[in-house]
Each structure stands twice: as C-alpha cells, then as structure tokens.
Amino acid sequence: MNDIKYCYIVNGYCGDCFRFWKIDGHGYTTDLNEAWKLTEKNAAKICSDPDRKDFAIYSDIAEKASRLHVNSEIYRELIRTLEDEPKS
C-alpha cells in the first residue's frame, strides 16, 4: 500500500482561489493543472522556512475542492476573434 501523500504549496490567494507554486517553484498559478505537486515530505521542507508564509495543502482534498472556471482574458480574446470574423 502506498502511504505517500502529495501536496501543493500555497503562496497566497487570488480572490477566493489559492495561488499555487508552479512546477519547480517557477512562478505562481491558480490552475491546478499548472501547480507543482510534490510529496508531503518535500513540501514540509519548503514550508519550514519561518520567513516564508507559504503553506502546503493535501492534493487529494484540493482536487476535490477544485471547480472549473472561466478565464476572463481568454473569453475576451475569443469574443474579439468572433467579432472580427466576416459575416456570411
């Protein structure tokens, strides 16, 4: 039986959403598909620095709490593209 637990590291919030570390700590994201998933042990090492406010959350619970969202920038770009298409 695999007892390894996985976590995401949270750096803050964007509205009601957690802001996660991106893979290998290269920036931040609110998208779980881009978030860095690491072992609980490795997450604890990173979050043990008392000067940081980052904290780890369990990936299985985070994934259950995730919801599909609409990216407003992508939506606006799609609308502009549709408006620019020639009318038949």
PyMOL Python script that loads the backbone (N, CA, C, O; Angstrom):
from pymol import cmd

cmd.read_pdbstr("""\
ATOM      1  N   MET A   1       0.835  -1.181   0.000  1.00  0.00           N
ATOM      2  CA  MET A   1       0.000   0.000   0.000  1.00  0.00           C
ATOM      3  C   MET A   1       0.882   1.247   0.000  1.00  0.00           C
ATOM      4  O   MET A   1       1.844   1.332   0.764  1.00  0.00           O
ATOM      5  N   ASN A   2       0.555   2.206  -0.851  1.00  0.00           N
ATOM      6  CA  ASN A   2       1.328   3.432  -0.974  1.00  0.00           C
ATOM      7  C   ASN A   2       0.821   4.460   0.035  1.00  0.00           C
ATOM      8  O   ASN A   2      -0.305   4.944  -0.078  1.00  0.00           O
ATOM      9  N   ASP A   3       1.656   4.794   1.025  1.00  0.00           N
ATOM     10  CA  ASP A   3       1.266   5.755   2.053  1.00  0.00           C
ATOM     11  C   ASP A   3       1.821   7.148   1.793  1.00  0.00           C
ATOM     12  O   ASP A   3       1.737   8.022   2.656  1.00  0.00           O
ATOM     13  N   ILE A   4       2.382   7.358   0.619  1.00  0.00           N
ATOM     14  CA  ILE A   4       2.927   8.673   0.304  1.00  0.00           C
ATOM     15  C   ILE A   4       1.776   9.635   0.023  1.00  0.00           C
ATOM     16  O   ILE A   4       0.895   9.353  -0.790  1.00  0.00           O
ATOM     17  N   LYS A   5       1.801  10.781   0.715  1.00  0.00           N
ATOM     18  CA  LYS A   5       0.800  11.819   0.476  1.00  0.00           C
ATOM     19  C   LYS A   5       1.437  12.917  -0.357  1.00  0.00           C
ATOM     20  O   LYS A   5       2.631  13.195  -0.238  1.00  0.00           O
ATOM     21  N   TYR A   6       0.627  13.534  -1.198  1.00  0.00           N
ATOM     22  CA  TYR A   6       1.101  14.606  -2.065  1.00  0.00           C
ATOM     23  C   TYR A   6       0.430  15.919  -1.691  1.00  0.00           C
ATOM     24  O   TYR A   6      -0.690  15.952  -1.181  1.00  0.00           O
ATOM     25  N   CYS A   7       1.150  16.994  -1.960  1.00  0.00           N
ATOM     26  CA  CYS A   7       0.687  18.332  -1.591  1.00  0.00           C
ATOM     27  C   CYS A   7       0.935  19.328  -2.711  1.00  0.00           C
ATOM     28  O   CYS A   7       1.728  19.099  -3.624  1.00  0.00           O
ATOM     29  N   TYR A   8       0.227  20.438  -2.604  1.00  0.00           N
ATOM     30  CA  TYR A   8       0.508  21.633  -3.387  1.00  0.00           C
ATOM     31  C   TYR A   8       0.957  22.685  -2.385  1.00  0.00           C
ATOM     32  O   TYR A   8       0.531  22.668  -1.230  1.00  0.00           O
ATOM     33  N   ILE A   9       1.812  23.598  -2.820  1.00  0.00           N
ATOM     34  CA  ILE A   9       2.246  24.683  -1.946  1.00  0.00           C
ATOM     35  C   ILE A   9       1.475  25.941  -2.316  1.00  0.00           C
ATOM     36  O   ILE A   9       1.448  26.358  -3.474  1.00  0.00           O
ATOM     37  N   VAL A  10       0.854  26.530  -1.316  1.00  0.00           N
ATOM     38  CA  VAL A  10       0.056  27.743  -1.494  1.00  0.00           C
ATOM     39  C   VAL A  10       0.894  28.941  -1.086  1.00  0.00           C
ATOM     40  O   VAL A  10       1.529  28.951  -0.031  1.00  0.00           O
ATOM     41  N   ASN A  11       0.879  29.959  -1.952  1.00  0.00           N
ATOM     42  CA  ASN A  11       1.638  31.175  -1.696  1.00  0.00           C
ATOM     43  C   ASN A  11       0.736  32.334  -1.287  1.00  0.00           C
ATOM     44  O   ASN A  11       1.221  33.334  -0.759  1.00  0.00           O
ATOM     45  N   GLY A  12      -0.540  32.215  -1.519  1.00  0.00           N
ATOM     46  CA  GLY A  12      -1.464  33.296  -1.189  1.00  0.00           C
ATOM     47  C   GLY A  12      -2.803  33.035  -1.850  1.00  0.00           C
ATOM     48  O   GLY A  12      -3.178  31.890  -2.103  1.00  0.00           O
ATOM     49  N   TYR A  13      -3.508  34.105  -2.123  1.00  0.00           N
ATOM     50  CA  TYR A  13      -4.854  33.990  -2.681  1.00  0.00           C
ATOM     51  C   TYR A  13      -5.024  34.935  -3.857  1.00  0.00           C
ATOM     52  O   TYR A  13      -4.358  35.967  -3.942  1.00  0.00           O
ATOM     53  N   CYS A  14      -5.910  34.576  -4.752  1.00  0.00           N
ATOM     54  CA  CYS A  14      -6.363  35.436  -5.838  1.00  0.00           C
ATOM     55  C   CYS A  14      -7.888  35.348  -5.786  1.00  0.00           C
ATOM     56  O   CYS A  14      -8.469  34.379  -6.273  1.00  0.00           O
ATOM     57  N   GLY A  15      -8.530  36.344  -5.203  1.00  0.00           N
ATOM     58  CA  GLY A  15      -9.963  36.250  -4.946  1.00  0.00           C
ATOM     59  C   GLY A  15     -10.215  35.147  -3.935  1.00  0.00           C
ATOM     60  O   GLY A  15      -9.630  35.150  -2.852  1.00  0.00           O
ATOM     61  N   ASP A  16     -11.082  34.205  -4.280  1.00  0.00           N
ATOM     62  CA  ASP A  16     -11.377  33.073  -3.406  1.00  0.00           C
ATOM     63  C   ASP A  16     -10.479  31.870  -3.678  1.00  0.00           C
ATOM     64  O   ASP A  16     -10.632  30.830  -3.037  1.00  0.00           O
ATOM     65  N   CYS A  17      -9.551  31.999  -4.615  1.00  0.00           N
ATOM     66  CA  CYS A  17      -8.730  30.864  -5.045  1.00  0.00           C
ATOM     67  C   CYS A  17      -7.347  30.888  -4.402  1.00  0.00           C
ATOM     68  O   CYS A  17      -6.765  31.950  -4.181  1.00  0.00           O
ATOM     69  N   PHE A  18      -6.845  29.715  -4.114  1.00  0.00           N
ATOM     70  CA  PHE A  18      -5.453  29.605  -3.697  1.00  0.00           C
ATOM     71  C   PHE A  18      -4.549  29.947  -4.868  1.00  0.00           C
ATOM     72  O   PHE A  18      -4.885  29.678  -6.021  1.00  0.00           O
ATOM     73  N   ARG A  19      -3.407  30.539  -4.572  1.00  0.00           N
ATOM     74  CA  ARG A  19      -2.364  30.770  -5.578  1.00  0.00           C
ATOM     75  C   ARG A  19      -1.251  29.775  -5.271  1.00  0.00           C
ATOM     76  O   ARG A  19      -0.598  29.854  -4.230  1.00  0.00           O
ATOM     77  N   PHE A  20      -1.045  28.833  -6.199  1.00  0.00           N
ATOM     78  CA  PHE A  20      -0.091  27.736  -6.011  1.00  0.00           C
ATOM     79  C   PHE A  20       1.251  28.043  -6.647  1.00  0.00           C
ATOM     80  O   PHE A  20       1.353  28.845  -7.576  1.00  0.00           O
ATOM     81  N   TRP A  21       2.277  27.387  -6.126  1.00  0.00           N
ATOM     82  CA  TRP A  21       3.576  27.414  -6.800  1.00  0.00           C
ATOM     83  C   TRP A  21       3.428  26.644  -8.098  1.00  0.00           C
ATOM     84  O   TRP A  21       2.778  25.599  -8.142  1.00  0.00           O
ATOM     85  N   LYS A  22       4.038  27.167  -9.158  1.00  0.00           N
ATOM     86  CA  LYS A  22       4.116  26.415 -10.409  1.00  0.00           C
ATOM     87  C   LYS A  22       5.203  25.343 -10.276  1.00  0.00           C
ATOM     88  O   LYS A  22       5.970  25.343  -9.313  1.00  0.00           O
ATOM     89  N   ILE A  23       5.260  24.455 -11.226  1.00  0.00           N
ATOM     90  CA  ILE A  23       6.209  23.347 -11.213  1.00  0.00           C
ATOM     91  C   ILE A  23       7.620  23.850 -10.961  1.00  0.00           C
ATOM     92  O   ILE A  23       8.079  24.803 -11.590  1.00  0.00           O
ATOM     93  N   ASP A  24       8.294  23.198 -10.038  1.00  0.00           N
ATOM     94  CA  ASP A  24       9.653  23.529  -9.603  1.00  0.00           C
ATOM     95  C   ASP A  24       9.772  24.935  -9.017  1.00  0.00           C
ATOM     96  O   ASP A  24      10.870  25.487  -8.946  1.00  0.00           O
ATOM     97  N   GLY A  25       8.659  25.511  -8.602  1.00  0.00           N
ATOM     98  CA  GLY A  25       8.692  26.822  -7.973  1.00  0.00           C
ATOM     99  C   GLY A  25       8.903  27.973  -8.933  1.00  0.00           C
ATOM    100  O   GLY A  25       9.321  29.054  -8.517  1.00  0.00           O
ATOM    101  N   HIS A  26       8.620  27.764 -10.220  1.00  0.00           N
ATOM    102  CA  HIS A  26       8.829  28.805 -11.234  1.00  0.00           C
ATOM    103  C   HIS A  26       7.562  29.630 -11.428  1.00  0.00           C
ATOM    104  O   HIS A  26       6.848  29.456 -12.415  1.00  0.00           O
ATOM    105  N   GLY A  27       7.289  30.519 -10.495  1.00  0.00           N
ATOM    106  CA  GLY A  27       6.114  31.384 -10.594  1.00  0.00           C
ATOM    107  C   GLY A  27       4.928  30.814  -9.838  1.00  0.00           C
ATOM    108  O   GLY A  27       5.050  29.863  -9.066  1.00  0.00           O
ATOM    109  N   TYR A  28       3.763  31.430 -10.087  1.00  0.00           N
ATOM    110  CA  TYR A  28       2.549  31.070  -9.355  1.00  0.00           C
ATOM    111  C   TYR A  28       1.387  30.906 -10.318  1.00  0.00           C
ATOM    112  O   TYR A  28       1.400  31.442 -11.426  1.00  0.00           O
ATOM    113  N   THR A  29       0.385  30.160  -9.883  1.00  0.00           N
ATOM    114  CA  THR A  29      -0.789  29.902 -10.705  1.00  0.00           C
ATOM    115  C   THR A  29      -1.979  29.581  -9.812  1.00  0.00           C
ATOM    116  O   THR A  29      -1.809  29.124  -8.682  1.00  0.00           O
ATOM    117  N   THR A  30      -3.171  29.818 -10.315  1.00  0.00           N
ATOM    118  CA  THR A  30      -4.380  29.357  -9.634  1.00  0.00           C
ATOM    119  C   THR A  30      -4.921  28.087 -10.295  1.00  0.00           C
ATOM    120  O   THR A  30      -5.929  27.535  -9.854  1.00  0.00           O
ATOM    121  N   ASP A  31      -4.259  27.635 -11.335  1.00  0.00           N
ATOM    122  CA  ASP A  31      -4.679  26.464 -12.114  1.00  0.00           C
ATOM    123  C   ASP A  31      -3.975  25.211 -11.599  1.00  0.00           C
ATOM    124  O   ASP A  31      -2.752  25.102 -11.682  1.00  0.00           O
ATOM    125  N   LEU A  32      -4.744  24.275 -11.071  1.00  0.00           N
ATOM    126  CA  LEU A  32      -4.142  23.037 -10.557  1.00  0.00           C
ATOM    127  C   LEU A  32      -3.386  22.260 -11.622  1.00  0.00           C
ATOM    128  O   LEU A  32      -2.453  21.521 -11.306  1.00  0.00           O
ATOM    129  N   ASN A  33      -3.781  22.422 -12.888  1.00  0.00           N
ATOM    130  CA  ASN A  33      -3.070  21.733 -13.961  1.00  0.00           C
ATOM    131  C   ASN A  33      -1.636  22.224 -14.111  1.00  0.00           C
ATOM    132  O   ASN A  33      -0.790  21.514 -14.654  1.00  0.00           O
ATOM    133  N   GLU A  34      -1.358  23.432 -13.635  1.00  0.00           N
ATOM    134  CA  GLU A  34      -0.017  24.008 -13.725  1.00  0.00           C
ATOM    135  C   GLU A  34       0.708  23.988 -12.377  1.00  0.00           C
ATOM    136  O   GLU A  34       1.882  24.349 -12.298  1.00  0.00           O
ATOM    137  N   ALA A  35       0.021  23.572 -11.334  1.00  0.00           N
ATOM    138  CA  ALA A  35       0.592  23.608  -9.982  1.00  0.00           C
ATOM    139  C   ALA A  35       1.574  22.461  -9.754  1.00  0.00           C
ATOM    140  O   ALA A  35       1.442  21.379 -10.326  1.00  0.00           O
ATOM    141  N   TRP A  36       2.544  22.728  -8.917  1.00  0.00           N
ATOM    142  CA  TRP A  36       3.576  21.748  -8.566  1.00  0.00           C
ATOM    143  C   TRP A  36       3.040  20.816  -7.493  1.00  0.00           C
ATOM    144  O   TRP A  36       2.700  21.245  -6.390  1.00  0.00           O
ATOM    145  N   LYS A  37       2.968  19.543  -7.830  1.00  0.00           N
ATOM    146  CA  LYS A  37       2.511  18.512  -6.900  1.00  0.00           C
ATOM    147  C   LYS A  37       3.743  17.773  -6.397  1.00  0.00           C
ATOM    148  O   LYS A  37       4.475  17.166  -7.179  1.00  0.00           O
ATOM    149  N   LEU A  38       3.963  17.826  -5.104  1.00  0.00           N
ATOM    150  CA  LEU A  38       5.153  17.182  -4.563  1.00  0.00           C
ATOM    151  C   LEU A  38       4.800  16.400  -3.308  1.00  0.00           C
ATOM    152  O   LEU A  38       3.703  16.532  -2.766  1.00  0.00           O
ATOM    153  N   THR A  39       5.737  15.591  -2.858  1.00  0.00           N
ATOM    154  CA  THR A  39       5.452  14.759  -1.687  1.00  0.00           C
ATOM    155  C   THR A  39       5.286  15.638  -0.453  1.00  0.00           C
ATOM    156  O   THR A  39       5.814  16.747  -0.378  1.00  0.00           O
ATOM    157  N   GLU A  40       4.550  15.120   0.493  1.00  0.00           N
ATOM    158  CA  GLU A  40       4.330  15.826   1.758  1.00  0.00           C
ATOM    159  C   GLU A  40       5.667  16.171   2.426  1.00  0.00           C
ATOM    160  O   GLU A  40       5.831  17.252   2.992  1.00  0.00           O
ATOM    161  N   LYS A  41       6.611  15.237   2.351  1.00  0.00           N
ATOM    162  CA  LYS A  41       7.930  15.443   2.959  1.00  0.00           C
ATOM    163  C   LYS A  41       8.656  16.621   2.313  1.00  0.00           C
ATOM    164  O   LYS A  41       9.206  17.471   3.013  1.00  0.00           O
ATOM    165  N   ASN A  42       8.660  16.676   0.976  1.00  0.00           N
ATOM    166  CA  ASN A  42       9.324  17.782   0.280  1.00  0.00           C
ATOM    167  C   ASN A  42       8.598  19.106   0.502  1.00  0.00           C
ATOM    168  O   ASN A  42       9.233  20.152   0.634  1.00  0.00           O
ATOM    169  N   ALA A  43       7.283  19.058   0.543  1.00  0.00           N
ATOM    170  CA  ALA A  43       6.504  20.274   0.811  1.00  0.00           C
ATOM    171  C   ALA A  43       6.801  20.792   2.221  1.00  0.00           C
ATOM    172  O   ALA A  43       6.913  22.000   2.428  1.00  0.00           O
ATOM    173  N   ALA A  44       6.926  19.894   3.176  1.00  0.00           N
ATOM    174  CA  ALA A  44       7.227  20.300   4.558  1.00  0.00           C
ATOM    175  C   ALA A  44       8.587  20.979   4.648  1.00  0.00           C
ATOM    176  O   ALA A  44       8.755  21.946   5.392  1.00  0.00           O
ATOM    177  N   LYS A  45       9.559  20.474   3.889  1.00  0.00           N
ATOM    178  CA  LYS A  45      10.889  21.105   3.878  1.00  0.00           C
ATOM    179  C   LYS A  45      10.793  22.543   3.377  1.00  0.00           C
ATOM    180  O   LYS A  45      11.351  23.461   3.978  1.00  0.00           O
ATOM    181  N   ILE A  46      10.079  22.725   2.273  1.00  0.00           N
ATOM    182  CA  ILE A  46       9.957  24.058   1.675  1.00  0.00           C
ATOM    183  C   ILE A  46       9.203  25.007   2.609  1.00  0.00           C
ATOM    184  O   ILE A  46       9.578  26.170   2.755  1.00  0.00           O
ATOM    185  N   CYS A  47       8.162  24.513   3.225  1.00  0.00           N
ATOM    186  CA  CYS A  47       7.313  25.365   4.064  1.00  0.00           C
ATOM    187  C   CYS A  47       7.859  25.558   5.478  1.00  0.00           C
ATOM    188  O   CYS A  47       7.272  26.299   6.266  1.00  0.00           O
ATOM    189  N   SER A  48       8.961  24.908   5.806  1.00  0.00           N
ATOM    190  CA  SER A  48       9.506  25.022   7.164  1.00  0.00           C
ATOM    191  C   SER A  48      10.270  26.322   7.392  1.00  0.00           C
ATOM    192  O   SER A  48      10.586  26.653   8.534  1.00  0.00           O
ATOM    193  N   ASP A  49      10.568  27.058   6.338  1.00  0.00           N
ATOM    194  CA  ASP A  49      11.278  28.330   6.460  1.00  0.00           C
ATOM    195  C   ASP A  49      10.371  29.335   7.179  1.00  0.00           C
ATOM    196  O   ASP A  49       9.325  29.705   6.646  1.00  0.00           O
ATOM    197  N   PRO A  50      10.756  29.780   8.378  1.00  0.00           N
ATOM    198  CA  PRO A  50       9.891  30.680   9.153  1.00  0.00           C
ATOM    199  C   PRO A  50       9.713  32.060   8.514  1.00  0.00           C
ATOM    200  O   PRO A  50       8.792  32.792   8.878  1.00  0.00           O
ATOM    201  N   ASP A  51      10.577  32.421   7.574  1.00  0.00           N
ATOM    202  CA  ASP A  51      10.460  33.720   6.910  1.00  0.00           C
ATOM    203  C   ASP A  51       9.460  33.691   5.755  1.00  0.00           C
ATOM    204  O   ASP A  51       9.131  34.736   5.193  1.00  0.00           O
ATOM    205  N   ARG A  52       8.980  32.507   5.402  1.00  0.00           N
ATOM    206  CA  ARG A  52       8.021  32.385   4.291  1.00  0.00           C
ATOM    207  C   ARG A  52       6.617  32.186   4.859  1.00  0.00           C
ATOM    208  O   ARG A  52       6.444  31.649   5.953  1.00  0.00           O
ATOM    209  N   LYS A  53       5.643  32.618   4.110  1.00  0.00           N
ATOM    210  CA  LYS A  53       4.246  32.437   4.518  1.00  0.00           C
ATOM    211  C   LYS A  53       3.564  31.332   3.721  1.00  0.00           C
ATOM    212  O   LYS A  53       2.355  31.133   3.833  1.00  0.00           O
ATOM    213  N   ASP A  54       4.351  30.610   2.911  1.00  0.00           N
ATOM    214  CA  ASP A  54       3.802  29.517   2.119  1.00  0.00           C
ATOM    215  C   ASP A  54       3.332  28.390   3.035  1.00  0.00           C
ATOM    216  O   ASP A  54       3.888  28.166   4.110  1.00  0.00           O
ATOM    217  N   PHE A  55       2.294  27.687   2.583  1.00  0.00           N
ATOM    218  CA  PHE A  55       1.838  26.513   3.332  1.00  0.00           C
ATOM    219  C   PHE A  55       1.405  25.438   2.351  1.00  0.00           C
ATOM    220  O   PHE A  55       1.054  25.723   1.206  1.00  0.00           O
ATOM    221  N   ALA A  56       1.435  24.216   2.813  1.00  0.00           N
ATOM    222  CA  ALA A  56       1.094  23.069   1.963  1.00  0.00           C
ATOM    223  C   ALA A  56      -0.335  22.625   2.246  1.00  0.00           C
ATOM    224  O   ALA A  56      -0.811  22.672   3.380  1.00  0.00           O
ATOM    225  N   ILE A  57      -1.006  22.190   1.179  1.00  0.00           N
ATOM    226  CA  ILE A  57      -2.321  21.572   1.336  1.00  0.00           C
ATOM    227  C   ILE A  57      -2.289  20.224   0.617  1.00  0.00           C
ATOM    228  O   ILE A  57      -1.588  20.053  -0.380  1.00  0.00           O
ATOM    229  N   TYR A  58      -3.053  19.280   1.137  1.00  0.00           N
ATOM    230  CA  TYR A  58      -3.066  17.942   0.546  1.00  0.00           C
ATOM    231  C   TYR A  58      -3.719  17.973  -0.840  1.00  0.00           C
ATOM    232  O   TYR A  58      -4.784  18.563  -1.024  1.00  0.00           O
ATOM    233  N   SER A  59      -3.072  17.337  -1.794  1.00  0.00           N
ATOM    234  CA  SER A  59      -3.544  17.370  -3.179  1.00  0.00           C
ATOM    235  C   SER A  59      -4.896  16.689  -3.351  1.00  0.00           C
ATOM    236  O   SER A  59      -5.726  17.164  -4.126  1.00  0.00           O
ATOM    237  N   ASP A  60      -5.133  15.588  -2.644  1.00  0.00           N
ATOM    238  CA  ASP A  60      -6.409  14.884  -2.840  1.00  0.00           C
ATOM    239  C   ASP A  60      -7.595  15.743  -2.412  1.00  0.00           C
ATOM    240  O   ASP A  60      -8.643  15.724  -3.057  1.00  0.00           O
ATOM    241  N   ILE A  61      -7.433  16.489  -1.336  1.00  0.00           N
ATOM    242  CA  ILE A  61      -8.514  17.365  -0.869  1.00  0.00           C
ATOM    243  C   ILE A  61      -8.646  18.573  -1.796  1.00  0.00           C
ATOM    244  O   ILE A  61      -9.758  18.985  -2.128  1.00  0.00           O
ATOM    245  N   ALA A  62      -7.508  19.142  -2.213  1.00  0.00           N
ATOM    246  CA  ALA A  62      -7.534  20.290  -3.126  1.00  0.00           C
ATOM    247  C   ALA A  62      -8.240  19.919  -4.426  1.00  0.00           C
ATOM    248  O   ALA A  62      -9.033  20.701  -4.951  1.00  0.00           O
ATOM    249  N   GLU A  63      -7.956  18.741  -4.938  1.00  0.00           N
ATOM    250  CA  GLU A  63      -8.566  18.311  -6.198  1.00  0.00           C
ATOM    251  C   GLU A  63     -10.071  18.111  -6.050  1.00  0.00           C
ATOM    252  O   GLU A  63     -10.822  18.360  -6.993  1.00  0.00           O
ATOM    253  N   LYS A  64     -10.518  17.666  -4.878  1.00  0.00           N
ATOM    254  CA  LYS A  64     -11.956  17.525  -4.636  1.00  0.00           C
ATOM    255  C   LYS A  64     -12.629  18.887  -4.518  1.00  0.00           C
ATOM    256  O   LYS A  64     -13.810  19.022  -4.837  1.00  0.00           O
ATOM    257  N   ALA A  65     -11.894  19.891  -4.065  1.00  0.00           N
ATOM    258  CA  ALA A  65     -12.452  21.234  -3.885  1.00  0.00           C
ATOM    259  C   ALA A  65     -12.347  22.086  -5.149  1.00  0.00           C
ATOM    260  O   ALA A  65     -12.875  23.197  -5.195  1.00  0.00           O
ATOM    261  N   SER A  66     -11.672  21.574  -6.166  1.00  0.00           N
ATOM    262  CA  SER A  66     -11.465  22.387  -7.380  1.00  0.00           C
ATOM    263  C   SER A  66     -12.758  22.474  -8.182  1.00  0.00           C
ATOM    264  O   SER A  66     -13.599  21.575  -8.160  1.00  0.00           O
ATOM    265  N   ARG A  67     -12.881  23.596  -8.891  1.00  0.00           N
ATOM    266  CA  ARG A  67     -14.031  23.850  -9.753  1.00  0.00           C
ATOM    267  C   ARG A  67     -13.536  24.395 -11.078  1.00  0.00           C
ATOM    268  O   ARG A  67     -12.511  25.073 -11.141  1.00  0.00           O
ATOM    269  N   LEU A  68     -14.261  24.098 -12.115  1.00  0.00           N
ATOM    270  CA  LEU A  68     -13.957  24.646 -13.423  1.00  0.00           C
ATOM    271  C   LEU A  68     -14.249  26.139 -13.389  1.00  0.00           C
ATOM    272  O   LEU A  68     -15.264  26.561 -12.834  1.00  0.00           O
ATOM    273  N   HIS A  69     -13.379  26.932 -13.969  1.00  0.00           N
ATOM    274  CA  HIS A  69     -13.596  28.369 -14.014  1.00  0.00           C
ATOM    275  C   HIS A  69     -13.363  28.884 -15.428  1.00  0.00           C
ATOM    276  O   HIS A  69     -12.747  28.211 -16.254  1.00  0.00           O
ATOM    277  N   VAL A  70     -13.857  30.071 -15.690  1.00  0.00           N
ATOM    278  CA  VAL A  70     -13.684  30.697 -16.992  1.00  0.00           C
ATOM    279  C   VAL A  70     -12.622  31.782 -16.861  1.00  0.00           C
ATOM    280  O   VAL A  70     -12.736  32.678 -16.024  1.00  0.00           O
ATOM    281  N   ASN A  71     -11.603  31.693 -17.686  1.00  0.00           N
ATOM    282  CA  ASN A  71     -10.550  32.699 -17.706  1.00  0.00           C
ATOM    283  C   ASN A  71     -11.075  33.897 -18.494  1.00  0.00           C
ATOM    284  O   ASN A  71     -11.338  33.788 -19.692  1.00  0.00           O
ATOM    285  N   SER A  72     -11.225  35.029 -17.829  1.00  0.00           N
ATOM    286  CA  SER A  72     -11.837  36.189 -18.464  1.00  0.00           C
ATOM    287  C   SER A  72     -10.999  36.734 -19.623  1.00  0.00           C
ATOM    288  O   SER A  72     -11.555  37.241 -20.597  1.00  0.00           O
ATOM    289  N   GLU A  73      -9.671  36.638 -19.530  1.00  0.00           N
ATOM    290  CA  GLU A  73      -8.820  37.121 -20.624  1.00  0.00           C
ATOM    291  C   GLU A  73      -9.017  36.277 -21.882  1.00  0.00           C
ATOM    292  O   GLU A  73      -9.140  36.816 -22.982  1.00  0.00           O
ATOM    293  N   ILE A  74      -9.046  34.965 -21.719  1.00  0.00           N
ATOM    294  CA  ILE A  74      -9.263  34.082 -22.870  1.00  0.00           C
ATOM    295  C   ILE A  74     -10.651  34.313 -23.454  1.00  0.00           C
ATOM    296  O   ILE A  74     -10.821  34.345 -24.673  1.00  0.00           O
ATOM    297  N   TYR A  75     -11.636  34.472 -22.585  1.00  0.00           N
ATOM    298  CA  TYR A  75     -13.006  34.724 -23.039  1.00  0.00           C
ATOM    299  C   TYR A  75     -13.067  35.994 -23.890  1.00  0.00           C
ATOM    300  O   TYR A  75     -13.648  35.991 -24.976  1.00  0.00           O
ATOM    301  N   ARG A  76     -12.468  37.076 -23.396  1.00  0.00           N
ATOM    302  CA  ARG A  76     -12.479  38.343 -24.137  1.00  0.00           C
ATOM    303  C   ARG A  76     -11.788  38.203 -25.504  1.00  0.00           C
ATOM    304  O   ARG A  76     -12.258  38.750 -26.501  1.00  0.00           O
ATOM    305  N   GLU A  77     -10.679  37.472 -25.538  1.00  0.00           N
ATOM    306  CA  GLU A  77      -9.970  37.262 -26.803  1.00  0.00           C
ATOM    307  C   GLU A  77     -10.831  36.466 -27.791  1.00  0.00           C
ATOM    308  O   GLU A  77     -10.846  36.767 -28.984  1.00  0.00           O
ATOM    309  N   LEU A  78     -11.540  35.463 -27.298  1.00  0.00           N
ATOM    310  CA  LEU A  78     -12.421  34.685 -28.170  1.00  0.00           C
ATOM    311  C   LEU A  78     -13.555  35.548 -28.715  1.00  0.00           C
ATOM    312  O   LEU A  78     -13.924  35.424 -29.883  1.00  0.00           O
ATOM    313  N   ILE A  79     -14.103  36.415 -27.881  1.00  0.00           N
ATOM    314  CA  ILE A  79     -15.168  37.317 -28.324  1.00  0.00           C
ATOM    315  C   ILE A  79     -14.640  38.249 -29.411  1.00  0.00           C
ATOM    316  O   ILE A  79     -15.302  38.457 -30.428  1.00  0.00           O
ATOM    317  N   ARG A  80     -13.435  38.817 -29.199  1.00  0.00           N
ATOM    318  CA  ARG A  80     -12.842  39.703 -30.213  1.00  0.00           C
ATOM    319  C   ARG A  80     -12.652  38.955 -31.534  1.00  0.00           C
ATOM    320  O   ARG A  80     -12.930  39.495 -32.604  1.00  0.00           O
ATOM    321  N   THR A  81     -12.181  37.723 -31.453  1.00  0.00           N
ATOM    322  CA  THR A  81     -11.962  36.914 -32.652  1.00  0.00           C
ATOM    323  C   THR A  81     -13.288  36.673 -33.374  1.00  0.00           C
ATOM    324  O   THR A  81     -13.359  36.792 -34.597  1.00  0.00           O
ATOM    325  N   LEU A  82     -14.327  36.340 -32.629  1.00  0.00           N
ATOM    326  CA  LEU A  82     -15.635  36.094 -33.241  1.00  0.00           C
ATOM    327  C   LEU A  82     -16.189  37.368 -33.877  1.00  0.00           C
ATOM    328  O   LEU A  82     -16.784  37.317 -34.954  1.00  0.00           O
ATOM    329  N   GLU A  83     -15.996  38.510 -33.213  1.00  0.00           N
ATOM    330  CA  GLU A  83     -16.488  39.776 -33.755  1.00  0.00           C
ATOM    331  C   GLU A  83     -15.745  40.178 -35.023  1.00  0.00           C
ATOM    332  O   GLU A  83     -16.305  40.865 -35.878  1.00  0.00           O
ATOM    333  N   ASP A  84     -14.484  39.754 -35.153  1.00  0.00           N
ATOM    334  CA  ASP A  84     -13.673  40.104 -36.323  1.00  0.00           C
ATOM    335  C   ASP A  84     -13.903  39.192 -37.521  1.00  0.00           C
ATOM    336  O   ASP A  84     -13.477  39.507 -38.632  1.00  0.00           O
ATOM    337  N   GLU A  85     -14.582  38.052 -37.300  1.00  0.00           N
ATOM    338  CA  GLU A  85     -14.829  37.132 -38.410  1.00  0.00           C
ATOM    339  C   GLU A  85     -15.818  37.742 -39.392  1.00  0.00           C
ATOM    340  O   GLU A  85     -16.773  38.405 -38.986  1.00  0.00           O
ATOM    341  N   PRO A  86     -15.590  37.517 -40.693  1.00  0.00           N
ATOM    342  CA  PRO A  86     -16.533  38.041 -41.693  1.00  0.00           C
ATOM    343  C   PRO A  86     -17.908  37.374 -41.531  1.00  0.00           C
ATOM    344  O   PRO A  86     -18.016  36.178 -41.261  1.00  0.00           O
ATOM    345  N   LYS A  87     -18.921  38.174 -41.702  1.00  0.00           N
ATOM    346  CA  LYS A  87     -20.294  37.663 -41.610  1.00  0.00           C
ATOM    347  C   LYS A  87     -20.708  37.078 -42.957  1.00  0.00           C
ATOM    348  O   LYS A  87     -20.398  37.642 -44.006  1.00  0.00           O
ATOM    349  N   SER A  88     -21.411  35.945 -42.925  1.00  0.00           N
ATOM    350  CA  SER A  88     -21.861  35.326 -44.173  1.00  0.00           C
ATOM    351  C   SER A  88     -23.278  35.724 -44.478  1.00  0.00           C
ATOM    352  O   SER A  88     -23.833  35.301 -45.491  1.00  0.00           O
TER     353      SER A  88
END
""", "prot")
cmd.dss("prot")
cmd.show_as("cartoon", "prot")
cmd.util.cbc("prot")
cmd.orient("prot")
